[in-house]
Amino acid sequence: MSFPKQISGSRCRVCGGPVSEFFDFGRQPLSDAFHEQPPADELFFRLAVGNCSWCTMVQLMEEVPRDRMFHAGYPYLSSGSAVMRDHFGKVAGRFLETELTGPNPFVVELGCNDGVMLRTIAEAGVRHLGVEPSGGVADLAAAKGVRVRKSFFEEQVATEILAQDGPADVIYAANTLCHIPYLGSILRGVDALLAPDGVFVFEDPYFSDIVERASFDQIYDEHFYLFTVRSVQSAARPYGLELVDVERLPVHGGEVRYTLARAGGRRPAPAVAELLAEEHERRLTEAETLAGFGSRVEGIRERLVTLLRELKAKGKRVAGYGATAKSATVLNYCGIGPDLIPYITDTTKAKQGTKTPGSHIPVLGPEAFRDPYPDYAVLFAWNHAAEIMEKEVGFAGVGGEWITYVPDVCVV
Ligand SMILES: [Zn+2]
């Protein structure tokens, strides 16, 4: 089943300018739609990406309805990785030290997931609210003592929170803002809810890192926008918000943490102008750069599929490691199914015993990886490579080899 309408068309969802498509990944399923038996009417959409010639915002050409992605069964847990738990603990610590020092401060997190960041805020006794539409993960946050409102965040919700709790000193979102096509409503909501000297801080995959590393699997249904400093700056301006700081983060394959404040309220840090200049120098969203990205992605597909076919012909046993959301893009774009990768192991309980969306590869628990070890493992969770390779040191010990495909196909 396909979505009948192309909602975003060729107009920018942020400024209304014309959007030029620069890469088409073809027919793709919902990246988190793991089913024991894939339904006959499995949903597919056309995953294509373009950029706006007015504001430069990189965005998907088609939008998937949000309640098809973020629902009670949404399986991704932010607390799943020790590196990410540490990361969010530090985020909370920094807010407590720098932004939440006034009387009775208040923090709101958009898409708080299982409460990995807010639990530290809650333990410090600071007023907070997590806004989370995915019921299952919201319940996990509540179980950690986090105050949660089960809903999407938009202008109306912001007004209700303001009436109940007063203005927010910090509004935070990690790997959430890029998920939301209706960015204008979010920014109007932030404008309504943010205290006069408050900050809106969000972190999301950085398009510059995606281009540099050819990490094309960062592009999937849930990543509607792929932000740059320039596009965030122009998206924020009409709402009276100014980009006052940026910080590059090593997590999830390269992200940027953006800090917005009310225009004129804070002096922008030099990092903003520096990163803007770097984007300009790299001609980040110019046609030639984007075409070069596309050629690299096509090359990766060819080399990955060729390698997997060769290994199969030699009778090697190949498994996948990490049934990540982003693996959907790789598997479906490359046309890889159970014939080339017979199973993928994953620690997420909700995914075990299911099949990967679109490509229908069985997902098994982590014990299946070790019993017995395969000859090769395709690392779909490459953003956690160091953590995984350390954990699976026994795999290398028996001569197992990892296959990665970002920034290029490589056997290690
Ligand atoms: Zn635009």
Boltz pocket constraint, residues with backbone or C-beta under 6 A from the ligand:
constraints:
  - pocket:
      binder: B
      contacts: [[A, 12], [A, 13], [A, 14], [A, 15], [A, 16], [A, 17], [A, 52], [A, 53], [A, 54], [A, 55], [A, 56], [A, 57]]
      max_distance: 6.0
